[in-house]
């Protein structure tokens, strides 16, 4: 297999850091092109850095120049938030507009002789948590997450931009919709939620929780980028759910972590939770209540069949790993 030059956005995020570490150790990767505001504290030995602010329209030109100069084989787009932020405008600029700026750069390459395939790290949260959801959501399910919830809505907008780009350019695109990440020592919304001393739940509801270990997410990304590079720049849009091998009732996960649940009435708690979130005293706004009320469980069989991806950690494994970490911290 030829040795690849891989460009990565979101290199300072959870997935970006771990993917760079993996690729830096692999012989199949020849060079890493880091597209970010600042270089990592400990840059990979194979890395070359290009300063890019995805929130700026001018970033499209800088990205296109870097991809052409370095003759990149595949781009992995990971500049997405793993937990809510209080500034909705920033989430929009980074995820929806930032994706569009990256796509503008790739469009320039697609008009030439050398389009570059794209791999995008999205989330299963885009399906939304609704009472009518099936037991498992396949990749062709509609994206019905709340548009007004930036953690979810901006990813939906980014996916729409990606679909439009693929239709217009014919560039090969792979979207990985990953279950919420959960691994010890990694700052994600599920990890923060289950680490709370008193965990808020919704009275009368116990939805199924589905997670993905960071190492498994990186494994899926590695398989997807190799497949994309081998297939060449021209191709179709491929979408895969990437998730742990089982689910766990939310209250069971809370008990495994040695936490106690605090049941809330949704209609009564919404305004209070939103105020606490804006004050920095809650980890998510009330829009996230959807995922504490109804299930959002993805079907990962397509990734198994076509990417050969088999998760090493189940949802229960992920929760147990976090529980052991919390227990050691309390000792």
KEKE-3310 file (N, C-alpha, C; in steps of 0.2 Angstrom, whole numbers, plus 5000, padded with zeros to 4 digits):
npx = (5004:5002:5011:5004:4999:4992:4980:4973:4960:4955:4965:4968:4958:4949:4948:4956:4969:4972:4971:4981:4992:4991:4993:5005:5013:5012:5018:5012:5008:5015:5016:5010:4998:4994:4981:4976:4973:4984:4999:5000:5005:5015:5021:5018:5031:5031:5024:5019:5015:5001:4995:4978:4963:4948:4936:4937:4934:4944:4952:4950:4958:4970:4970:4968:4980:4989:4985:4987:5001:5007:5003:4992:4984:4972:4959:4955:4942:4939:4936:4925:4914:4914:4907:4894:4895:4894:4893:4884:4886:4900:4900:4893:4901:4913:4909:4898:4901:4914:4916:4911:4920:4932:4927:4925:4939:4942:4934:4940:4951:4944:4940:4951:4963:4965:4956:4953:4950:4938:4936:4924:4921:4907:4892:4881:4871:4865:4854:4844:4834:4820:4802:4797:4807:4816:4822:4835:4844:4847:4859:4851:4841:4832:4839:4835:4838:4838:4838:4841:4849:4866:4876:4871:4864:4873:4881:4872:4870:4883:4884:4874:4880:4891:4885:4880:4891:4897:4888:4889:4903:4907:4917:4924:4917:4917:4907:4907:4897:4898:4895:4892:4907:4916:4928:4940:4948:4946:4938:4922:4905:4897:4906:4908:4895:4892:4901:4897:4893:4879:4868:4858:4842:4827:4812:4803:4809:4820:4831:4840:4858:4871:4888:4905:4921:4936:4948:4942:4935:4945:4951:4941:4941:4954:4953:4943:4949:4960:4953:4946:4957:4963:4953:4953:4951:4938:4921:4908:4896:4898:4891:4893:4887:4896:4899:4898:4896:4885:4871:4866:4855:4851:4850:4856:4869:4873:4872:4882:4893:4894:4886:4872:4856:4846:4830:4821:4808:4804:4797:4797:4811:4818:4821:4828:4839:4845:4848:4858:4867:4872:4878:4889:4887:4881:4883:4876:4864:4845:4841:4847:4840:4832:4840:4840:4828:4823:4828:4843:4849:4861:4863:4876:4880:4883:4896:4903:4902:4907:4918:4925:4926:4926:4921:4931:4928:4913:4898:4895:4908:4914:4908:4911:4925:4926:4920:4929:4940:4934:4932:4945:4950:4942:4947)
npy = (4994:5011:5025:5037:5055:5064:5076:5085:5093:5101:5097:5099:5094:5081:5069:5073:5074:5060:5053:5059:5054:5040:5039:5045:5035:5025:5016:5017:5030:5044:5058:5071:5084:5098:5107:5120:5132:5134:5125:5108:5105:5095:5091:5079:5069:5067:5079:5093:5110:5121:5136:5139:5147:5141:5149:5160:5167:5169:5158:5147:5149:5148:5135:5127:5131:5124:5111:5108:5111:5102:5090:5082:5066:5063:5071:5074:5079:5085:5096:5099:5101:5093:5094:5105:5123:5140:5150:5152:5157:5155:5141:5140:5147:5139:5126:5125:5136:5134:5122:5124:5133:5125:5116:5124:5126:5113:5112:5119:5111:5101:5105:5105:5093:5084:5080:5079:5066:5066:5064:5064:5068:5066:5065:5054:5060:5069:5063:5065:5063:5055:5051:5042:5036:5022:5006:5005:5016:5018:5023:5029:5036:5051:5067:5073:5080:5094:5109:5121:5118:5121:5111:5100:5105:5113:5103:5096:5106:5107:5094:5095:5104:5097:5086:5094:5099:5087:5082:5092:5092:5079:5073:5060:5056:5053:5051:5049:5045:5046:5038:5046:5050:5041:5040:5037:5051:5059:5074:5075:5076:5065:5059:5070:5072:5059:5060:5069:5073:5072:5067:5074:5068:5064:5064:5048:5043:5033:5031:5022:5021:5024:5023:5027:5021:5031:5026:5016:5025:5031:5020:5017:5029:5028:5017:5022:5033:5026:5018:5028:5035:5025:5023:5034:5051:5054:5050:5043:5048:5041:5035:5031:5023:5023:5015:5009:4991:4988:4993:5003:5005:5021:5024:5013:5015:5026:5021:5012:5020:5024:5035:5046:5048:5063:5066:5076:5087:5090:5101:5110:5112:5117:5131:5135:5126:5131:5144:5141:5135:5145:5152:5145:5134:5123:5108:5107:5114:5115:5110:5098:5089:5081:5069:5063:5059:5052:5038:5037:5028:5020:5010:5000:4991:4993:4999:4989:4979:4985:4993:4985:4987:4983:4986:4987:4990:4989:4998:4996:4993:5005:5013:5006:5008:5021:5022:5015:5024:5035:5029:5026:5040:5044:5037)
npz = (5000:4996:5003:5013:5012:5024:5027:5041:5050:5066:5075:5088:5096:5104:5095:5085:5091:5095:5083:5076:5084:5081:5067:5066:5070:5061:5047:5035:5034:5027:5028:5039:5037:5046:5049:5057:5071:5080:5082:5089:5106:5107:5093:5080:5073:5059:5055:5046:5048:5045:5047:5050:5052:5053:5055:5047:5031:5022:5025:5016:5004:5010:5014:5002:4995:5004:5003:4989:4988:4996:4991:4995:5000:5006:5015:5032:5042:5057:5065:5075:5089:5105:5116:5123:5120:5127:5118:5105:5093:5090:5088:5077:5068:5068:5065:5055:5046:5045:5040:5027:5022:5021:5012:5001:4998:4994:4983:4974:4971:4966:4954:4946:4940:4951:4962:4980:4991:5005:5022:5035:5052:5060:5071:5079:5086:5078:5072:5081:5097:5099:5102:5093:5087:5079:5086:5082:5073:5056:5043:5033:5039:5043:5048:5062:5073:5085:5077:5083:5094:5096:5097:5090:5079:5071:5067:5059:5049:5044:5038:5028:5020:5016:5008:4998:4992:4988:4978:4969:4965:4963:4971:4981:4996:5014:5027:5044:5057:5073:5088:5104:5112:5125:5136:5149:5156:5145:5139:5136:5133:5138:5147:5156:5161:5167:5177:5186:5203:5207:5196:5184:5179:5169:5176:5176:5164:5155:5145:5132:5132:5121:5117:5112:5112:5112:5106:5098:5089:5083:5077:5067:5060:5054:5046:5037:5031:5024:5015:5008:5002:4994:4985:4977:4971:4965:4967:4977:4989:5005:5020:5037:5052:5068:5082:5099:5104:5111:5121:5135:5149:5154:5168:5173:5169:5177:5190:5189:5189:5201:5205:5210:5204:5200:5198:5187:5183:5166:5160:5171:5174:5164:5161:5172:5171:5158:5162:5172:5164:5155:5165:5167:5176:5173:5162:5150:5140:5141:5130:5128:5135:5127:5124:5136:5138:5127:5116:5106:5096:5086:5072:5069:5059:5045:5045:5050:5040:5028:5031:5039:5052:5069:5085:5099:5112:5121:5125:5139:5143:5141:5150:5162:5162:5164:5177:5185:5185:5191:5204:5208:5208:5219:5230)
capx = (5000:5006:5012:4999:5000:4985:4978:4969:4958:4953:4971:4969:4953:4950:4949:4962:4975:4973:4972:4988:4997:4991:4995:5012:5017:5011:5022:5007:5007:5021:5016:5003:4997:4990:4977:4973:4976:4991:5002:5000:5011:5020:5019:5020:5037:5029:5019:5020:5009:4999:4990:4972:4957:4942:4930:4938:4933:4951:4955:4949:4963:4976:4969:4969:4987:4993:4984:4991:5008:5009:5000:4989:4980:4966:4958:4951:4939:4937:4935:4919:4914:4912:4903:4891:4898:4889:4893:4881:4889:4906:4899:4891:4907:4917:4906:4894:4904:4921:4916:4910:4927:4936:4924:4927:4946:4942:4930:4945:4955:4940:4939:4957:4964:4967:4952:4956:4944:4936:4932:4921:4919:4901:4889:4875:4866:4861:4847:4839:4831:4812:4799:4795:4814:4816:4826:4841:4844:4851:4862:4847:4836:4832:4842:4830:4841:4836:4842:4843:4854:4872:4880:4868:4861:4878:4883:4867:4871:4889:4883:4871:4885:4895:4881:4879:4898:4899:4884:4892:4910:4909:4922:4923:4916:4915:4904:4907:4893:4900:4891:4895:4913:4917:4934:4943:4953:4944:4933:4917:4899:4895:4910:4907:4888:4892:4906:4894:4891:4872:4867:4851:4838:4821:4807:4799:4812:4827:4833:4846:4864:4876:4894:4910:4928:4940:4952:4938:4934:4952:4952:4936:4944:4960:4950:4939:4954:4964:4948:4945:4963:4963:4947:4954:4947:4932:4918:4901:4895:4897:4889:4893:4887:4901:4896:4899:4893:4879:4868:4865:4850:4855:4851:4861:4876:4874:4874:4889:4898:4893:4883:4865:4852:4842:4825:4819:4802:4807:4794:4799:4818:4821:4823:4833:4845:4847:4852:4864:4872:4874:4882:4894:4886:4878:4887:4873:4857:4840:4840:4850:4836:4830:4844:4839:4821:4822:4834:4846:4854:4862:4864:4883:4882:4886:4903:4906:4902:4910:4924:4928:4927:4923:4923:4934:4924:4906:4895:4896:4915:4916:4905:4915:4932:4925:4918:4935:4943:4931:4933:4952:4950:4939:4951)
capy = (5000:5017:5029:5043:5061:5065:5083:5084:5098:5099:5093:5100:5091:5074:5064:5075:5072:5053:5051:5061:5049:5034:5040:5046:5028:5020:5016:5019:5037:5047:5065:5074:5091:5100:5113:5123:5139:5133:5118:5104:5106:5090:5090:5073:5069:5068:5084:5100:5114:5126:5140:5140:5148:5139:5153:5165:5166:5168:5151:5143:5150:5145:5127:5125:5131:5119:5104:5108:5112:5096:5085:5078:5061:5063:5076:5071:5085:5084:5102:5099:5101:5087:5096:5112:5129:5145:5155:5148:5160:5152:5134:5141:5149:5134:5119:5125:5140:5131:5116:5127:5136:5119:5113:5129:5124:5106:5113:5122:5106:5096:5108:5103:5086:5080:5080:5075:5063:5069:5060:5069:5065:5068:5062:5051:5065:5072:5059:5067:5058:5056:5045:5038:5033:5014:5003:5007:5021:5017:5029:5033:5039:5058:5070:5077:5083:5101:5114:5127:5116:5121:5105:5096:5109:5115:5097:5094:5110:5105:5088:5097:5107:5092:5083:5098:5099:5080:5082:5097:5091:5072:5071:5055:5059:5048:5053:5044:5047:5042:5038:5050:5047:5040:5036:5040:5056:5063:5079:5074:5078:5060:5058:5075:5070:5053:5061:5073:5069:5071:5067:5075:5064:5066:5059:5044:5041:5029:5030:5018:5025:5021:5027:5024:5023:5035:5022:5014:5030:5032:5014:5018:5035:5025:5012:5026:5037:5022:5016:5034:5036:5019:5024:5040:5058:5054:5045:5044:5049:5035:5037:5025:5024:5020:5015:5003:4985:4987:4999:5002:5010:5027:5024:5008:5018:5031:5017:5009:5025:5026:5042:5046:5052:5068:5066:5083:5088:5094:5108:5115:5113:5120:5138:5135:5123:5136:5149:5138:5133:5152:5155:5140:5130:5116:5106:5107:5118:5111:5106:5091:5085:5076:5063:5060:5057:5047:5035:5039:5022:5019:5003:5001:4985:4994:5000:4982:4975:4988:4995:4980:4990:4980:4990:4983:4992:4990:5004:4994:4993:5012:5015:5003:5011:5028:5020:5013:5030:5039:5026:5028:5047:5046:5034)
capz = (5000:4996:5010:5012:5015:5026:5031:5047:5054:5072:5078:5095:5099:5106:5090:5081:5095:5095:5076:5074:5087:5078:5060:5066:5072:5056:5041:5029:5033:5025:5031:5041:5036:5052:5048:5064:5073:5083:5082:5095:5111:5105:5086:5077:5069:5052:5054:5044:5051:5041:5052:5047:5056:5049:5055:5043:5024:5019:5026:5010:5000:5013:5014:4995:4994:5007:5000:4983:4989:5000:4987:5000:4997:5009:5021:5038:5045:5064:5068:5078:5096:5108:5121:5121:5122:5128:5113:5099:5087:5088:5086:5070:5064:5067:5062:5049:5041:5045:5035:5021:5020:5019:5006:4996:4996:4990:4977:4969:4969:4962:4947:4943:4939:4957:4968:4986:4995:5011:5028:5040:5058:5063:5077:5079:5089:5072:5071:5086:5101:5098:5105:5087:5084:5080:5091:5079:5067:5050:5040:5029:5044:5043:5053:5066:5079:5086:5074:5088:5099:5092:5097:5086:5073:5067:5063:5053:5044:5041:5034:5022:5015:5013:5003:4992:4989:4984:4972:4964:4963:4962:4975:4986:5003:5019:5034:5050:5062:5079:5095:5109:5115:5132:5138:5154:5155:5139:5140:5132:5136:5142:5152:5161:5164:5172:5183:5191:5209:5207:5189:5182:5174:5168:5179:5172:5158:5156:5138:5131:5131:5117:5117:5108:5115:5108:5103:5093:5085:5079:5072:5062:5055:5051:5041:5032:5027:5020:5010:5004:4998:4989:4980:4973:4973:4962:4970:4979:4997:5009:5027:5041:5059:5071:5088:5103:5102:5114:5124:5142:5151:5157:5175:5175:5168:5182:5196:5188:5190:5209:5206:5211:5199:5203:5193:5186:5178:5161:5159:5176:5175:5158:5162:5177:5168:5154:5166:5175:5158:5153:5170:5168:5181:5170:5157:5144:5140:5142:5123:5128:5138:5122:5125:5143:5138:5122:5114:5100:5096:5079:5069:5066:5055:5039:5046:5051:5034:5023:5033:5043:5059:5075:5091:5105:5118:5121:5129:5146:5144:5141:5157:5167:5162:5168:5184:5188:5185:5196:5210:5210:5210:5226:5235)
cpx = (5004:5006:5008:5001:4992:4985:4973:4967:4956:4959:4971:4963:4954:4952:4955:4969:4977:4974:4979:4993:4997:4994:5003:5016:5016:5015:5018:5006:5014:5022:5009:5003:4992:4987:4973:4976:4983:4993:5001:5006:5017:5019:5022:5027:5036:5025:5023:5014:5008:4993:4984:4967:4951:4936:4931:4937:4939:4954:4955:4955:4969:4976:4971:4976:4991:4991:4987:4998:5011:5007:4997:4984:4973:4965:4953:4948:4936:4936:4927:4919:4911:4908:4900:4895:4893:4888:4891:4885:4896:4905:4897:4897:4912:4915:4903:4898:4911:4921:4915:4916:4932:4933:4925:4934:4946:4938:4935:4949:4951:4939:4945:4957:4965:4962:4954:4950:4944:4933:4930:4919:4913:4898:4883:4869:4862:4855:4842:4836:4824:4809:4797:4802:4813:4821:4834:4840:4849:4854:4857:4841:4837:4836:4838:4832:4838:4841:4845:4847:4861:4876:4878:4867:4867:4881:4879:4869:4877:4888:4879:4876:4890:4892:4881:4886:4899:4895:4887:4898:4911:4915:4920:4923:4914:4913:4904:4903:4894:4896:4895:4901:4913:4923:4937:4948:4951:4938:4928:4910:4896:4899:4909:4900:4889:4897:4903:4892:4883:4870:4859:4848:4831:4816:4803:4802:4819:4829:4839:4852:4868:4882:4899:4917:4932:4945:4948:4936:4940:4953:4947:4939:4950:4958:4947:4944:4958:4959:4947:4951:4964:4958:4948:4949:4940:4928:4911:4901:4894:4896:4889:4892:4893:4900:4899:4895:4886:4876:4867:4860:4854:4855:4856:4868:4878:4875:4880:4895:4898:4890:4875:4862:4847:4836:4822:4812:4804:4804:4796:4806:4821:4824:4829:4840:4849:4851:4858:4870:4875:4879:4888:4894:4883:4882:4883:4866:4851:4838:4842:4846:4833:4833:4844:4832:4820:4828:4836:4851:4855:4864:4871:4885:4885:4894:4907:4907:4906:4917:4928:4930:4923:4925:4926:4931:4917:4904:4897:4903:4917:4914:4909:4922:4931:4924:4924:4939:4941:4932:4940:4953:4947:4943:4956)
cpy = (5006:5021:5035:5049:5063:5072:5082:5091:5096:5095:5094:5097:5084:5069:5066:5073:5064:5050:5053:5056:5043:5034:5041:5040:5023:5021:5019:5026:5040:5054:5067:5081:5094:5107:5115:5129:5139:5126:5114:5105:5101:5088:5083:5074:5070:5074:5090:5104:5120:5130:5142:5142:5147:5144:5159:5163:5165:5162:5147:5143:5147:5137:5124:5125:5126:5112:5103:5107:5105:5090:5080:5072:5061:5068:5073:5078:5083:5090:5103:5098:5095:5088:5103:5117:5134:5150:5151:5151:5157:5145:5135:5142:5143:5128:5120:5129:5137:5126:5119:5130:5130:5116:5118:5127:5118:5107:5115:5116:5101:5099:5106:5095:5081:5082:5076:5073:5066:5064:5065:5065:5068:5065:5059:5055:5068:5069:5062:5061:5060:5050:5040:5034:5025:5012:5005:5011:5019:5023:5033:5036:5047:5061:5075:5079:5091:5106:5120:5125:5116:5115:5100:5099:5111:5109:5095:5099:5109:5099:5090:5100:5102:5088:5087:5098:5092:5080:5086:5095:5084:5069:5065:5058:5053:5052:5048:5047:5043:5043:5043:5047:5047:5036:5040:5045:5061:5067:5078:5075:5072:5059:5064:5074:5065:5055:5066:5070:5068:5072:5068:5070:5067:5061:5055:5041:5038:5027:5025:5023:5021:5026:5023:5026:5027:5031:5018:5019:5031:5026:5015:5024:5032:5021:5017:5030:5032:5020:5022:5035:5031:5020:5030:5046:5058:5049:5047:5046:5043:5038:5030:5027:5020:5021:5008:4997:4984:4993:4997:5007:5015:5026:5018:5011:5023:5027:5014:5014:5028:5033:5041:5050:5057:5069:5073:5082:5092:5101:5113:5116:5116:5126:5138:5132:5128:5141:5147:5137:5140:5154:5150:5135:5123:5115:5106:5111:5113:5107:5099:5086:5079:5069:5060:5058:5051:5044:5038:5034:5021:5012:5004:4995:4987:4995:4993:4978:4978:4991:4990:4982:4986:4983:4985:4984:4992:4996:5002:4995:5000:5015:5012:5006:5018:5027:5019:5019:5034:5036:5027:5035:5048:5042:5038)
cpz = (5000:5002:5008:5015:5017:5029:5036:5050:5061:5076:5085:5099:5101:5101:5086:5085:5094:5088:5074:5077:5083:5071:5061:5067:5066:5050:5035:5029:5032:5028:5033:5040:5041:5050:5054:5065:5076:5082:5089:5100:5109:5098:5084:5073:5062:5050:5051:5046:5046:5046:5048:5053:5052:5049:5050:5035:5021:5020:5020:5006:5003:5013:5007:4993:4997:5004:4993:4983:4992:4996:4991:4997:5000:5015:5026:5042:5051:5068:5071:5086:5099:5114:5120:5124:5123:5123:5106:5093:5085:5086:5079:5065:5063:5063:5055:5044:5040:5040:5028:5018:5018:5013:5000:4993:4992:4984:4971:4966:4964:4955:4943:4941:4945:4963:4974:4990:5002:5016:5033:5046:5061:5069:5076:5082:5084:5071:5076:5091:5101:5100:5099:5084:5084:5085:5089:5073:5062:5047:5035:5033:5043:5049:5057:5073:5079:5082:5078:5093:5095:5092:5092:5079:5069:5063:5058:5047:5040:5036:5027:5017:5012:5007:4997:4988:4985:4978:4967:4961:4961:4966:4980:4993:5008:5025:5039:5055:5068:5085:5099:5112:5122:5133:5144:5152:5149:5140:5135:5136:5141:5148:5158:5165:5169:5177:5188:5197:5210:5199:5187:5177:5173:5171:5175:5165:5159:5149:5138:5129:5126:5116:5113:5111:5110:5104:5097:5087:5080:5074:5066:5057:5051:5045:5035:5028:5022:5014:5005:4999:4993:4984:4975:4974:4970:4965:4973:4987:5000:5017:5031:5049:5063:5079:5092:5101:5106:5117:5131:5145:5155:5165:5177:5174:5174:5189:5195:5190:5198:5210:5208:5206:5203:5197:5193:5182:5172:5160:5165:5177:5169:5158:5167:5174:5163:5157:5169:5170:5156:5159:5171:5173:5179:5164:5150:5145:5140:5135:5123:5132:5134:5123:5131:5143:5133:5119:5107:5099:5088:5078:5066:5061:5048:5040:5047:5045:5029:5025:5037:5050:5064:5081:5096:5111:5117:5125:5137:5147:5145:5148:5162:5168:5166:5175:5188:5189:5191:5203:5212:5212:5217:5231:5239)
residu = (UNK:UNK:UNK:UNK:UNK:UNK:UNK:UNK:UNK:UNK:UNK:UNK:UNK:UNK:UNK:UNK:UNK:UNK:UNK:UNK:UNK:UNK:UNK:UNK:UNK:UNK:UNK:UNK:UNK:UNK:UNK:UNK:UNK:UNK:UNK:UNK:UNK:UNK:UNK:UNK:UNK:UNK:UNK:UNK:UNK:UNK:UNK:UNK:UNK:UNK:UNK:UNK:UNK:UNK:UNK:UNK:UNK:UNK:UNK:UNK:UNK:UNK:UNK:UNK:UNK:UNK:UNK:UNK:UNK:UNK:UNK:UNK:UNK:UNK:UNK:UNK:UNK:UNK:UNK:UNK:UNK:UNK:UNK:UNK:UNK:UNK:UNK:UNK:UNK:UNK:UNK:UNK:UNK:UNK:UNK:UNK:UNK:UNK:UNK:UNK:UNK:UNK:UNK:UNK:UNK:UNK:UNK:UNK:UNK:UNK:UNK:UNK:UNK:UNK:UNK:UNK:UNK:UNK:UNK:UNK:UNK:UNK:UNK:UNK:UNK:UNK:UNK:UNK:UNK:UNK:UNK:UNK:UNK:UNK:UNK:UNK:UNK:UNK:UNK:UNK:UNK:UNK:UNK:UNK:UNK:UNK:UNK:UNK:UNK:UNK:UNK:UNK:UNK:UNK:UNK:UNK:UNK:UNK:UNK:UNK:UNK:UNK:UNK:UNK:UNK:UNK:UNK:UNK:UNK:UNK:UNK:UNK:UNK:UNK:UNK:UNK:UNK:UNK:UNK:UNK:UNK:UNK:UNK:UNK:UNK:UNK:UNK:UNK:UNK:UNK:UNK:UNK:UNK:UNK:UNK:UNK:UNK:UNK:UNK:UNK:UNK:UNK:UNK:UNK:UNK:UNK:UNK:UNK:UNK:UNK:UNK:UNK:UNK:UNK:UNK:UNK:UNK:UNK:UNK:UNK:UNK:UNK:UNK:UNK:UNK:UNK:UNK:UNK:UNK:UNK:UNK:UNK:UNK:UNK:UNK:UNK:UNK:UNK:UNK:UNK:UNK:UNK:UNK:UNK:UNK:UNK:UNK:UNK:UNK:UNK:UNK:UNK:UNK:UNK:UNK:UNK:UNK:UNK:UNK:UNK:UNK:UNK:UNK:UNK:UNK:UNK:UNK:UNK:UNK:UNK:UNK:UNK:UNK:UNK:UNK:UNK:UNK:UNK:UNK:UNK:UNK:UNK:UNK:UNK:UNK:UNK:UNK:UNK:UNK:UNK:UNK:UNK:UNK:UNK:UNK:UNK:UNK:UNK:UNK:UNK:UNK:UNK:UNK:UNK:UNK:UNK:UNK:UNK:UNK:UNK:UNK:UNK:UNK:UNK:UNK:UNK:UNK:UNK:UNK:UNK:UNK:UNK:UNK:UNK:UNK:UNK:UNK:UNK:UNK:UNK:UNK)
# end
